[in-house]
């Protein structure tokens, strides 16, 4: 899940695609995609947390650094 985003982008949406070899099963892997739109130039840091939706969020975060230019 996206925990925090910088003020130079907005989150437009999210999409989850389950692994192709996991049709009809629960608990399988997949890919979660996040779609952002730049609204102004600058640098920023997106904070992501990974964990099942039915559990508490983990203390650890993953950070992705962005740079919006013309």
Buried (B, 14 or more C-beta within 10 A) or exposed (E): EBEEBBEBBEEEEEEEEBEEEEEEEEEEEEEEEBEBEBEEEBEBEBBBBEEEEEEEEEEEBEEEEBEBEE
